[in-house]
Amino acid sequence: MIAPSILSADFARLADELAAVEGADWVHVDVMDAHFVPNLTLGLPVVKALLKATDIPIDCHLMIDDPDRWAIGYAEAGAYNVTVHVEAANDPVKLAKDLKAAGAKAGLSIKPGTPIEPYLDLLKHYDTLLVMSVEPGFGGQDFIADVLDKVRVARDRTDKGELNLIVEIDGGINADTIEQAAEAGVDCFVAGSAVYGADDPARAVAALRAQAAR
Ligand SMILES: O=C(CO)[C@@H](O)[C@H](O)COP(=O)(O)O
């Protein structure tokens, strides 16, 4: 699956960004609060507008402090998947249960320097795992290949039936990096620059999907 990443704070461009990727599997919306990460993008009112503007499932990646307080609003608004950071959550088990009760898939994200092993039990409560392959905050950074070891662990546990995760990767995904991520076992590839930096974003989505499948 390919999920183009919308990080724009340029609201005038958002409708065009959505329309340009009609063939995408999910739209990945980067919600940043200028506290958990040093960048500010958009919040719940804009996500509500995006939900009205597209039928593509919306995958909200909350790079925010105190997701225990804020994440539920995104699920109640109709986001398909709501991802919180393990580094920011106070009670991630309750959060997962609340998100699912509100009708969303529950996602957990880990930064490049955060190991996966301490969270394997916790991940039993989650539907998706978002492995960050750049430091969260900005698009256009270089892919950190070391994080693929975490993808391999999640893939292995999922294939054995110990976890039941859709494994996502986010950051620096492009034609040079997507194959190694696919080989490691990623299910869903989040791509910002590689899609929105292309002349034809829809064609870029199709090309990335075909490359991952190979
Ligand atoms: O959340 C983030 C960065 O924090 C990502 O979703 C980026 O927006 C992906 O952009 P590229 O690395 O693909 O340019």
The ligand as an SDF file (V2000), in Angstrom:
LIG
                    3D

 14 13  0  0  0  0  0  0  0  0999 V2000
    6.1410   12.4800    9.1660 O   0  0  0  0  0  0  0  0  0  0  0  0
    7.0050   12.6800    8.3850 C   0  0  0  0  0  0  0  0  0  0  0  0
    8.2100   13.3990    8.7860 C   0  0  0  0  0  0  0  0  0  0  0  0
    8.0610   13.6910   10.1290 O   0  0  0  0  0  0  0  0  0  0  0  0
    6.8710   12.1250    7.0430 C   0  0  0  0  0  0  0  0  0  0  0  0
    5.5430   11.7070    6.7900 O   0  0  0  0  0  0  0  0  0  0  0  0
    7.3600   12.9520    5.9290 C   0  0  0  0  0  0  0  0  0  0  0  0
    6.3910   13.9030    5.5820 O   0  0  0  0  0  0  0  0  0  0  0  0
    7.6620   12.1020    4.7670 C   0  0  0  0  0  0  0  0  0  0  0  0
    8.2570   12.8840    3.8150 O   0  0  0  0  0  0  0  0  0  0  0  0
    9.3930   12.3120    2.8510 P   0  0  0  0  0  0  0  0  0  0  0  0
   10.5090   11.8440    3.7550 O   0  0  0  0  0  0  0  0  0  0  0  0
    8.7750   11.1850    2.1030 O   0  0  0  0  0  0  0  0  0  0  0  0
    9.7570   13.4890    2.0390 O   0  0  0  0  0  0  0  0  0  0  0  0
  1  2  2  0
  2  3  1  0
  2  5  1  0
  3  4  1  0
  5  6  1  0
  5  7  1  0
  7  8  1  0
  7  9  1  0
  9 10  1  0
 10 11  1  0
 11 12  2  0
 11 13  1  0
 11 14  1  0
M  END
$$$$
